Amino acid sequence: MHGEYYRRGEAGYESARNAAVWNERKPDRYPDVIVIAHDAADVVAAVRTAGEQGRPIGIRSGGHSWVGNGVRDGGLLLDLSRLDEITVDPATRTAVVGPSAKGPAINEALAPHGLFFPTGHAPTVGIGGFILGGGYGWNSRFWGPACLSIRAIDVVLADGRLVHADDESHPDLMWAARGSGPGFFGVVTAFHLEVRPAPVKILRTTHSYPMELARDLLAWSYDHLGTLSPAVEISAKVGYTPGSGERMVSLTATAFCTEATGDDLLAPLEAIPFRERAVRSTVNRETNITELYALADRLNPPGLRWALDGIWADGDVGTILDAAAPMLAEIPDGIAFVLWMLWGGFPEQANACWSAQAKVYLSPNAGWRDPADDLAHEQWVHGTLAGIQHLSRGLQFSDNNLADRPDNGLSPANAERLERIRKDYDPDGRFHTYMEAEQSTTAYGRAV
Ligand SMILES: Cc1cc2nc3c(=O)[nH]c(=O)nc-3n(C[C@H](O)[C@H](O)[C@H](O)COP(=O)(O)OP(=O)(O)OC[C@H]3O[C@@H](n4cnc5c(N)ncnc54)[C@H](O)[C@@H]3O)c2cc1C
């Protein structure tokens, strides 16, 4: 092996374990060994050795799982943070991307060719966990969740074979890779992605209103989603507002313009009936992907203890907002907010297990510093969602905390098929799958 490895108790182990999780709230889970792979051959060696020694495997690419999903008790933690190579083939509009590559590097490599990929909003998110779990990134309302752009994968299977899989050679495996998230049963060492034409212009409108207009603004955005082009990504945020000492409710729309769309895609936002009550506005301002990554980074800054969760919901907006009223009323002080993301619903595909979605994604986010505040924040995030579980049309694997709040990340039929395919590819359970309640190490998990 070219890579390093650390056994529990050895020098370097604890810093490698902590570095595997971006969140400052590190899990109290301890793998026996952490392997930092340098290339696909290291991954093969590690998976084979784990098989010989009977160790289960957890995986880390970009390390952005909010709950540190790859870090489990016992077994082996396979750290892929060095596998971040990016190669672009403009002729076939494809890119081969290592699992820990980040959005800015991917789009910087694509930009000279007039190409683009809907990476995660924050600049530090790894493509691995993001894309396997669905992947709602910049312009995903138009292009669909990122997993639908996977054309092939290079993957190390439970028996230690490195295979190049595509829809012809391994249709079941590809179906599973497109949406199974932390339940995928293999180690992807490279994603072969279909990349997209770059937008000709990116425009952005944000209106911030006083908190008392939160309900009206969320309802308006939900009911008027159909008036906005799919090239417009739109979300509201209630609570913490970066760059302002005050809490506000903000509606932000980002238009990814093409020659065909023109550049008046954001005009409907000026027709909000209470538009004149906005306390801060940016209207149809030209921006770029670098600025968008920076904005996202300000919303979920590093260095904090983060708890996140979310549900998909649809139906009557008044019913959703009535149910969400306690969550909106009890947003903790400091860096805490509710995201209301209007993805609208993208057609499901027969070649993807990705299947949990609805019109709106409702997600409480809380970031804090003092471990003594864990329970209060986690209670707000997971407890208020558990209280409206009846509304849930499923969760996003990206923000999952299945150990603290079980929910469906796939439709029941797809979840059943996934488990059948898992038996073929990973009959001995070499790879850890979805977390369960006993694996929670949060204050909330211990309390409930
Ligand atoms: C600040 C921040 C912003 C975010 N913004 C977005 C966003 O805009 N849109 C969105 O959809 N999500 C977003 N997320 C969620 C993010 O997509 C998920 O947490 C995702 O899991 C991160 O991928 P990762 O590779 O960095 O995570 P990791 O923690 O490295 O991986 C998480 C899990 O994914 C699986 N996995 C990862 N890589 C592989 C691989 N190569 N082979 C097999 N399995 C693998 C493993 O089960 C692993 O434990 C954000 C998260 C953070 C912290």
The ligand as an ORCA input file, in Angstrom:
! r2SCAN-3c Opt
* xyz 0 1
  C     -21.652     22.415      4.725
  C     -22.440     21.364      3.993
  C     -23.184     21.724      2.884
  C     -23.920     20.758      2.181
  N     -24.619     21.125      1.063
  C     -25.300     20.190      0.358
  C     -26.021     20.507     -0.824
  O     -26.017     21.644     -1.271
  N     -26.716     19.546     -1.445
  C     -26.727     18.261     -0.993
  O     -27.363     17.401     -1.615
  N     -26.066     17.923      0.115
  C     -25.359     18.851      0.797
  N     -24.692     18.502      1.932
  C     -24.771     17.123      2.398
  C     -23.710     16.278      1.715
  O     -24.012     16.093      0.360
  C     -23.652     14.907      2.372
  O     -23.284     15.036      3.702
  C     -22.667     13.980      1.643
  O     -22.672     12.735      2.281
  C     -21.280     14.565      1.636
  O     -20.438     13.807      0.858
  P     -18.951     13.561      1.383
  O     -18.288     12.667      0.412
  O     -18.313     14.855      1.697
  O     -19.304     12.817      2.750
  P     -18.626     11.593      3.532
  O     -18.873     11.875      4.968
  O     -17.227     11.404      3.104
  O     -19.471     10.345      3.051
  C     -20.754     10.095      3.572
  C     -21.119      8.651      3.246
  O     -21.366      8.509      1.842
  C     -20.907      7.217      1.420
  N     -19.781      7.416      0.492
  C     -19.030      8.529      0.352
  N     -18.110      8.347     -0.602
  C     -18.257      7.078     -1.037
  C     -17.573      6.300     -2.017
  N     -16.565      6.800     -2.739
  N     -17.985      5.024     -2.229
  C     -19.016      4.505     -1.524
  N     -19.690      5.201     -0.583
  C     -19.316      6.476     -0.331
  C     -20.432      6.494      2.646
  O     -21.502      5.755      3.199
  C     -20.032      7.638      3.541
  O     -19.984      7.289      4.921
  C     -23.927     19.428      2.641
  C     -23.192     19.070      3.764
  C     -22.450     20.020      4.432
  C     -21.661     19.628      5.649
*
